[in-house]
Amino acid sequence: MTTATETTSGPARTARHLSGWKLWLARIVMLAACGAMIAAFIRESISDPWLPVFTGALLGLGVLAAIYPRVGRMLGTAFTGYMLFTIWMLVAFAPASVAIWIARKIEAQPSLSLQTAAFIVWAAVLSGAVWFLATEERRTRLFDFLRPIGVFAPVAYATNVLLLAVPFFGSLTRVLLARGVIHLTGNPEHAMDFYLWHFLGAIPLLKVNETLLWDQPLAYHEARVGWLLLLFKLTVIIPVIAAFRGYWKYTHAKP
């Protein structure tokens, strides 16, 4: 006497067999289609051989991901990591790129009143950003707020404060130089490097500038430039370095 299991076992095996046969047919069709696409792409892209190779590699990975679920999961993880890395790069450097663009626009502006207004607005924004790093209590509140976003979020914030400040002081220096208010020895194009050099020189123990054999980009011989540099140290270098130190202690104090 045959049971229901025995009765259905034959059709089930047949269904699985047909399903496997169709799967392999789909694989062959996909490979053939990808091969045809790669061949056509190669014919159209002889002048740039790396482009079809790159495209073929992507298609190949797509086929492998469709055939083997483990490969698909690995590619998904890799893609997620790449997207997170890209987002963090944007968070880290997009503000600096915007700041440099704004600095060039300000420098090209012939009107002194417009330049002054732009610098005042920029200084207000920068002051607001530095305000959160000015004291240990504010830094701790900032770390508590940013930590859930990502472990590097507080570091990115402090780094962006620096990357916003360097173009500000560099552009202000270039404008003051162009209008004859201050004088520096060297290429004015290195005004931003001048402030970055002083920031790296202020990092304790590392001696970054000496290690990299990087000489001071610009030299000055008047008190006006010294006051400007002192303002940069007080309002930017000290709070940013304190933020890096504070975050190190903050992370190691947490269980």
C-alpha positions, 0 to 999 in steps of 0.5 A: 500500500502506497502512502501519500508520501510515496505517491507524491515523491515521484512528482516532487522529484520530477518537479525538482529535476525540471527546476534544476534543469531550468536553472542551469538553462537560465545560467547558460543563457545569462552567461551567453548574453553577458558574453555577447554584451562584453564582445560588443562592448569590446568592439566599441571600446578598443581605444579604452581597453580597461572600460570593457574589462571593468564592465565585464568584471561587474557583469561576471560578479553579477552572474556569480551573485545570481547563481551563488547566494553566498557570493551575493551576500558577500557582494552586498556586504562589500557594497554596503561597506563601500557606501559607508566609506563614501558617505564618511568621505563626503562627511569628512571632506565635502565641507572643506571643498565647499569652504575652499570654493567660498574662499576663492569666491570671496577673494575674487570679490572686488568689493571690500564691504562684500568681502567683510560681510562674507567673512563676518558670516563665516566667522559666526558659523565657525564660532558656533562650531568651535563653541561646542568644543570650547569646554570639556562639558560641551565636548562631552555633550557633543560626543554623547549626541554624535556617538550614536551616528557612528564611532567616528562622528565626533572625530569627523566633527572636530576635523571639519572644524579645522577644515573650515577654519583653515580656508577661512584664515587662509582666505582672510590672510590672502585678502589682507595681503592683497589690500596691503594690510599685512605682509608675508614672505613667500607665495600667497597661494600657500596661505592655507598651508601656512595655517595647516603647518602651524596646526600640525606643528602643535600636535604634541610628540608627533613632530609631523612637520619635522618628520615630513621635512616640511618647511614653514610655507610662509614667513612673517616679520610683523606683529599683525600677522602674529596676532592673526596666527595667535587668534587661529591657535586660540580659537581653532588649534587648542579646541580641536586638539582638546577635542581629539584628546577628550574623545580618546578619554571619552571612548576609553572611559566607556565600558 
